[in-house]
């Protein structure tokens, strides 16, 4: 009876090891899935927090609340905070973090922005997300279209 239990145990262990190795091999060969998402950013509110010397200087904050559109229709909101590194709002550079509140989850971003004569552009990383975007990574780029409106293009990898 003892040898029968040993044989069943050995078979079970072998099946588990082979199954685990197959799953690990499958995980290594699975290709990441890339999704492209293009959204509009319409600024609702913009606040400038003057830190340090009066006037534009490194360390000043720009805090904005945005409406997000997709194909011209409401799609969510965003909150973005930028820290100025040089220049001012019309001509300068900043580092920004943002949260995009979308219907199926949030996207978290971090990257740089450049303003030239008031036209803003930049790029950065998608550093995470929630719900549908859990464990997502990727990149984004954005640019001004008209006035303060912008287009942001996400490249999401799962």
BASE-709370 format. One record per residue (C-alpha): chain; residue in one letter; x, y, z. Coordinates in Angstrom, 2 decimals, decimal comma, m for minus. Layout:
BEGIN
 chain res      xx      yy      zz
     A   A       X       Y       Z
...
***
This chain:
BEGIN
 chain res      xx      yy      zz
     A   X    0,00    0,00    0,00
     A   X    2,90    2,34    0,79
     A   X    4,38    1,88   m2,69
     A   X    1,00    2,66   m4,30
     A   X    0,77    6,00   m2,38
     A   X    4,38    6,78   m3,39
     A   X    3,58    6,07   m7,06
     A   X    0,46    8,30   m6,99
     A   X    2,43   11,04   m5,23
     A   X    5,29   10,79   m7,74
     A   X    2,84   10,92  m10,68
     A   X    1,05   13,93   m9,20
     A   X    4,33   15,79   m8,66
     A   X    5,45   14,98  m12,22
     A   X    2,16   16,25  m13,69
     A   X    2,37   19,44  m11,64
     A   X    5,98   20,06  m12,65
     A   X    5,30   19,44  m16,33
     A   X    2,15   21,58  m16,22
     A   X    4,03   24,38  m14,47
     A   X    6,85   24,22  m16,99
     A   X    4,34   24,35  m19,86
     A   X    2,60   27,36  m18,33
     A   X    5,93   29,11  m17,76
     A   X    6,97   28,39  m21,33
     A   X    3,66   29,71  m22,64
     A   X    4,04   32,89  m20,58
     A   X    7,49   33,51  m22,04
     A   X    6,28   33,14  m25,61
     A   X    3,08   35,20  m25,22
     A   X    3,40   38,44  m27,17
     A   X    2,41   41,68  m25,49
     A   X   m0,78   43,27  m26,78
     A   X   m0,54   46,90  m27,87
     A   X   m3,54   49,23  m27,90
     A   X   m3,56   52,75  m29,34
     A   X   m5,92   55,29  m27,81
     A   X   m6,31   58,88  m29,07
     A   X   m8,13   61,34  m26,82
     A   X   m8,84   65,05  m26,71
     A   X   m7,96   67,21  m23,70
     A   X  m10,13   70,28  m23,02
     A   X   m8,94   72,37  m20,08
     A   X  m11,75   73,28  m17,64
     A   X   m9,67   74,99  m14,95
     A   X   m6,04   76,05  m14,73
     A   X   m4,28   77,31  m11,61
     A   X   m0,74   78,62  m11,37
     A   X    0,93   78,44   m7,98
     A   X    3,83   80,90   m7,77
     A   X    6,54   79,34   m5,59
     A   X    9,81   81,09   m4,81
     A   X   10,61   84,47   m6,39
     A   X    7,63   86,48   m7,68
     A   X    6,86   85,73  m11,32
     A   X    7,78   82,71  m13,44
     A   X   10,57   80,66  m11,89
     A   X   11,61   77,02  m11,51
     A   X    9,37   75,18   m9,06
     A   X    6,15   77,01   m9,95
     A   X    3,18   74,66  m10,26
     A   X    0,49   74,40  m12,90
     A   X   m2,57   72,48  m11,76
     A   X   m5,28   71,70  m14,28
     A   X   m8,63   69,95  m14,42
     A   X   m9,61   68,68  m17,86
     A   X  m12,48   67,13  m19,73
     A   X  m11,48   64,19  m21,91
     A   X  m13,12   63,47  m25,26
     A   X  m12,97   60,55  m27,67
     A   X  m14,11   61,09  m31,24
     A   X  m15,47   64,47  m30,11
     A   X  m17,72   62,98  m27,38
     A   X  m17,27   63,20  m23,58
     A   X  m15,13   60,29  m22,38
     A   X  m13,81   61,19  m18,92
     A   X  m11,77   63,69  m16,96
     A   X   m8,13   64,27  m16,07
     A   X   m6,12   65,98  m13,38
     A   X   m2,60   67,07  m14,34
     A   X    0,07   68,76  m12,22
     A   X    3,24   70,22  m13,75
     A   X    6,35   71,59  m12,05
     A   X    8,15   74,30  m14,05
     A   X   11,84   73,75  m14,73
     A   X   12,54   76,79  m16,87
     A   X   10,80   79,72  m18,53
     A   X    7,09   80,48  m18,12
     A   X    3,71   79,24  m19,37
     A   X    4,28   80,60  m22,88
     A   X    7,89   79,47  m23,32
     A   X    9,27   76,90  m20,92
     A   X    9,70   73,31  m19,82
     A   X    8,03   71,29  m17,08
     A   X    7,73   67,79  m15,64
     A   X    4,14   66,58  m15,29
     A   X    2,12   63,82  m13,66
     A   X   m1,46   63,07  m14,54
     A   X   m4,41   60,83  m13,83
     A   X   m6,89   60,14  m16,61
     A   X  m10,29   59,00  m15,28
     A   X  m11,78   56,95  m18,12
     A   X  m14,99   54,86  m18,21
     A   X  m13,21   51,54  m17,57
     A   X  m10,42   52,67  m15,27
     A   X   m7,64   55,16  m14,65
     A   X   m4,35   55,75  m16,46
     A   X   m1,40   57,22  m14,55
     A   X    1,19   59,23  m16,51
     A   X    4,52   60,95  m15,99
     A   X    6,53   62,96  m18,51
     A   X    7,82   66,21  m19,87
     A   X    6,13   69,21  m21,47
     A   X    7,48   72,05  m23,59
     A   X    5,69   75,30  m24,33
     A   X    6,75   77,42  m27,32
     A   X    4,73   80,61  m27,88
     A   X    1,90   79,01  m25,89
     A   X    1,73   75,81  m27,97
     A   X    2,30   72,86  m25,63
     A   X    3,70   69,47  m26,61
     A   X    5,38   66,62  m24,82
     A   X    5,75   62,92  m24,22
     A   X    6,18   60,49  m21,39
     A   X    5,37   57,15  m19,84
     A   X    2,17   55,45  m18,83
     A   X    3,26   54,14  m15,45
     A   X    0,16   52,19  m14,47
     A   X   m3,57   52,04  m14,23
     A   X   m6,61   50,57  m12,56
     A   X   m9,38   48,15  m13,51
     A   X   m9,18   47,58  m17,30
     A   X   m5,76   49,25  m17,31
     A   X   m4,36   47,21  m14,40
     A   X   m0,67   46,37  m15,03
     A   X   m0,62   48,40  m18,25
     A   X    2,52   50,24  m19,29
     A   X    3,32   52,28  m22,32
     A   X    3,93   55,77  m23,62
     A   X    2,10   58,87  m24,75
     A   X    2,67   62,03  m26,74
     A   X    0,54   65,16  m26,95
     A   X    0,36   68,49  m28,71
     A   X   m1,82   71,59  m28,80
     A   X   m4,53   71,66  m31,45
     A   X   m6,39   74,96  m30,88
     A   X   m6,16   77,38  m27,96
     A   X   m5,52   75,28  m24,85
     A   X   m7,03   72,09  m26,36
     A   X   m4,70   69,18  m26,96
     A   X   m4,65   65,72  m28,51
     A   X   m2,99   62,93  m26,54
     A   X   m2,01   59,62  m28,15
     A   X   m1,48   56,65  m25,86
     A   X    0,37   53,47  m26,81
     A   X   m0,61   50,92  m24,14
     A   X    1,13   47,56  m23,70
     A   X   m0,25   44,65  m21,66
***
